[in-house]
Amino acid sequence: MTTDLGDRAVPRQPFRIYTPASLGDAIRHYRTEAGLTQAQLAEAAGLQRSYLSELENGKETEQVRRLFRVLRQLGVRITLEKADW
């Protein structure tokens, strides 16, 4: 993953996930980078498209709330970067 700066490409920094909104931004970024619509990704992941939309829009679902509660208790955060698998 790179960012174009003039005539050279610079690797994009990983997404640091602190909030439901930052999680949504990362999901949207990687989905569009993969060239997928919400419907395509939702079907591939076994989700409703409306749920994926809520995630991308930063809605704090019960599952997301619980995940962040566990992470806060452990004193850790999520960092997302493009996998090479």
trRosetta pair geometry for C-beta under 8 A, 3 or more apart (Angstrom, degrees):
i j d omega theta_ij theta_ji phi_ij phi_ji
1 11 6.5 75 81 -158 67 71
1 12 4.4 -63 129 37 105 114
1 33 7.2 -13 -116 -152 108 155
1 81 7.3 -146 27 -165 135 80
1 82 4.7 145 -30 -5 118 138
2 9 3.9 18 170 174 144 113
2 10 6.2 136 -161 68 83 31
2 11 5.6 -59 -102 -99 68 38
2 12 6.1 -174 -121 -21 11 84
3 9 7.0 148 68 -161 34 67
3 10 5.1 -28 62 67 89 89
3 11 7.6 27 12 120 80 11
3 12 5.1 108 -34 -80 96 84
4 9 5.7 -36 -99 -104 58 75
4 10 7.9 166 -93 21 10 75
5 8 5.9 -21 71 72 87 79
5 9 7.4 141 23 -114 74 23
5 10 5.3 26 3 -6 122 116
14 79 4.8 56 126 172 136 99
14 80 5.9 171 -174 80 94 38
14 81 3.7 -64 -105 -65 104 101
15 22 6.7 163 176 169 104 94
15 25 7.0 179 -140 97 133 97
15 26 3.8 154 121 -99 171 117
15 29 7.1 161 -63 45 136 145
15 79 6.9 162 81 -159 50 53
15 80 4.4 -9 57 58 104 98
15 81 7.3 176 18 -70 69 54
16 22 6.9 -36 95 169 57 145
16 77 6.2 25 -170 136 89 137
16 78 7.7 142 -162 87 44 56
16 79 5.4 -21 -103 -106 62 82
17 22 5.1 172 -131 109 52 111
17 23 5.0 59 -145 -78 117 76
17 26 6.3 -60 -81 -4 103 148
17 77 6.3 171 70 175 67 91
17 78 3.9 -16 54 75 124 104
17 79 6.9 -161 10 -82 84 29
17 80 6.3 62 -34 -10 116 103
18 22 5.4 60 39 24 70 151
18 77 6.2 -22 -88 -138 68 128
19 22 4.9 97 51 7 77 97
19 23 7.1 -134 97 -3 43 87
19 58 7.1 16 128 -151 99 109
19 68 7.8 36 -123 -114 33 147
20 23 5.5 -54 -149 37 35 116
20 24 6.3 39 152 -22 67 105
20 55 7.8 -122 -169 -147 92 54
20 58 4.7 111 117 -169 89 64
20 59 6.4 -99 158 85 141 21
20 60 4.5 -137 -32 -83 157 70
20 61 7.8 144 -129 11 134 65
20 64 5.1 71 -105 150 105 146
20 68 7.4 -78 -54 -40 77 143
21 24 5.6 -53 -149 35 32 113
21 25 6.5 36 152 -21 64 102
21 58 3.4 16 -95 -125 62 137
22 25 5.5 -45 -146 33 36 115
22 26 6.5 37 154 -19 63 103
22 58 7.9 70 -1 -112 34 105
23 26 5.9 -58 -153 36 31 110
23 27 6.4 29 152 -18 66 106
23 55 6.8 -79 121 -176 106 88
23 58 7.3 131 57 -114 81 63
23 64 6.8 -170 62 -139 162 123
23 78 7.5 44 -96 73 97 140
24 27 5.7 -54 -145 36 32 110
24 28 6.2 30 158 -16 66 107
24 55 5.6 175 -101 146 82 54
24 56 4.6 110 -162 -164 92 23
24 57 5.7 -116 -155 37 152 12
24 58 4.1 -103 11 -62 146 61
24 59 7.7 97 -74 14 136 56
25 28 5.9 -59 -149 39 27 110
25 29 6.2 31 154 -23 64 108
25 58 7.6 23 -30 -69 77 102
26 29 5.6 -53 -146 34 30 114
26 30 6.3 18 162 -9 66 108
26 80 4.9 94 -174 59 144 146
27 30 6.3 -63 -147 43 26 101
27 31 6.0 27 156 -21 65 112
27 52 7.6 -155 155 -164 138 82
27 55 5.7 9 43 127 168 112
27 56 5.4 -118 89 -91 115 76
28 31 5.7 -58 -143 37 27 112
28 32 6.2 18 163 -11 65 108
28 56 4.5 98 -65 -148 100 108
29 32 6.4 -65 -150 40 23 101
29 33 6.1 24 154 -20 63 112
30 33 5.4 -51 -140 38 32 116
30 34 6.3 31 158 -18 64 107
30 80 7.4 -87 -41 150 139 131
30 82 7.1 170 -119 -92 106 79
31 34 5.9 -63 -153 39 28 107
31 36 5.1 -90 -169 69 77 103
31 38 7.1 37 169 -88 153 55
31 41 5.2 -51 -130 -52 113 157
31 56 7.5 -51 19 -96 146 128
32 35 7.4 46 -177 -75 37 26
32 36 7.6 -112 -84 51 25 63
33 82 7.8 -94 119 -93 153 121
34 41 7.7 102 77 -84 135 111
36 40 4.4 -135 -161 86 92 122
36 41 4.6 100 135 -52 138 94
36 44 7.7 -67 -144 11 146 138
37 40 4.7 99 50 4 78 101
37 41 7.1 -153 87 0 41 85
38 41 6.1 -61 -147 42 31 105
38 42 5.9 31 157 -21 67 112
38 49 5.1 93 130 -156 103 95
38 52 5.2 164 -164 102 96 127
38 53 5.8 39 -161 -69 154 82
38 56 7.2 -94 -106 -6 117 150
39 42 5.8 -55 -141 38 26 112
39 43 6.3 26 160 -18 62 107
39 49 5.0 -15 -96 -98 62 135
40 43 6.0 -58 -150 36 26 109
40 44 6.4 22 156 -15 63 110
41 44 5.7 -59 -146 40 32 110
41 45 5.9 14 161 -6 68 115
41 47 7.9 -12 122 49 76 116
41 52 6.2 142 95 -148 108 156
42 45 6.1 -68 -141 48 25 100
42 47 4.5 -99 -150 80 77 88
42 48 6.3 -37 -172 126 131 15
42 49 4.2 -146 16 -85 167 59
42 51 7.3 129 -130 58 116 88
42 52 4.5 -121 -82 -12 102 142
43 46 7.7 33 -177 -70 28 30
43 49 7.9 -2 -38 -64 74 92
45 52 7.4 119 57 -84 136 122
47 51 5.1 -117 177 74 107 122
47 52 5.3 114 109 -50 134 97
48 51 4.4 93 63 1 91 103
48 52 7.2 -160 92 -3 50 82
49 52 5.6 -54 -152 38 38 112
49 53 6.3 44 149 -24 68 104
50 53 5.4 -50 -148 34 34 117
50 54 6.6 39 151 -22 64 101
51 54 5.6 -49 -151 32 35 113
51 55 6.6 37 150 -19 64 102
51 61 7.5 38 -154 -86 90 154
52 55 5.6 -51 -151 34 35 113
52 56 6.3 32 153 -16 67 106
53 56 5.8 -56 -146 39 31 109
53 57 6.2 20 157 -11 65 112
54 57 5.9 -65 -145 45 28 104
54 59 4.0 -51 -178 38 89 140
54 61 6.3 85 126 -58 129 112
55 58 7.9 52 174 -60 30 19
55 59 6.8 -72 -72 47 27 88
55 61 7.1 -39 -81 -6 76 126
55 64 7.3 162 -118 -64 84 134
59 64 7.7 135 103 29 61 150
60 64 5.5 -134 -151 89 52 121
60 65 5.4 73 169 -67 99 92
61 64 4.7 93 51 10 78 102
61 65 6.8 -137 94 -7 39 88
62 65 5.5 -52 -145 35 31 115
62 66 6.4 30 156 -18 64 105
63 66 5.9 -55 -150 36 30 110
63 67 6.4 32 152 -20 64 106
64 67 5.6 -53 -148 35 33 114
64 68 6.4 27 157 -13 66 106
65 68 6.2 -60 -150 40 27 105
65 69 6.3 31 152 -24 63 108
66 69 5.5 -53 -147 33 32 115
66 70 6.6 32 155 -18 65 102
67 70 6.0 -56 -155 34 30 109
67 71 6.4 27 152 -16 65 108
68 71 5.5 -53 -144 39 36 113
68 72 6.2 39 156 -22 68 103
69 72 5.9 -52 -147 35 28 110
69 73 6.5 29 154 -19 62 107
70 73 5.8 -58 -151 36 30 112
70 74 6.4 18 155 -9 65 111
71 74 5.9 -66 -149 44 30 104
71 76 5.4 -101 -158 76 79 77
71 77 6.3 80 174 -103 128 37
71 78 6.8 -66 -114 -30 150 87
72 75 7.4 33 -177 -73 33 36
